[in-house]
């Protein structure tokens, strides 16, 4: 089942372990990911099916990342986040002058990569004005801008975390089973031994309760979870 968070990301990275790590992580977070391992293939993929964002390595075989970035920029306004092991100021300047929107130096924390991606997609994706903000207790969620607040405090969520919270907020007071959550958020059934839902509920609780706020996502033992005040 397609998710509202599934922006399409093109990863152009010749280091296959890194490319696979990024692909798996972003897919896990709900993004649609295509990988190209050299500049020419990346440009062809971008032309064949324009992505919502490009993650672009600098040190590519054949056509280097700076050249790829200039060609992408000449062809349209797709946001480009450059990834590279180079950390010298001239290289960062060259990347930005080539048309990159942001620059992330390897090695990087995956959470930082997700934050940079969210920021770039927010800049380029208009809000869905017809979607009303959801509210429960002191929690507010805006489906259009994909922003969340706990009282006056903004809460930064990954794409999957946001979708999971939105599911709860669309069904306040209703107990959602693990199977229902798996099907709605990940789009297919998981093995009964998987603790994926528990992990993501823990992530959500950690972020929603970061300032000591009362718990809103309650555990119903042996059944699932429910959004309600204690």
SULCOR-V147739 format. One record per helix or strand of 2 or more residues. SS is the DSSP state (@ for helix, = for strand). FROM is the first residue (numbers start at 0). LEN is the number of residues. If there is no record, write none. Layout:
ss:from:len
SS:FROM:LEN
SS:FROM:LEN
//
This chain:
ss:from:len
=:7:5
@:15:13
=:31:5
@:38:10
=:52:5
@:64:11
=:78:6
@:88:9
=:101:4
@:109:15
=:133:3
=:138:4
=:146:4
=:152:3
@:158:12
=:175:2
@:177:9
@:195:13
=:216:4
=:223:4
//
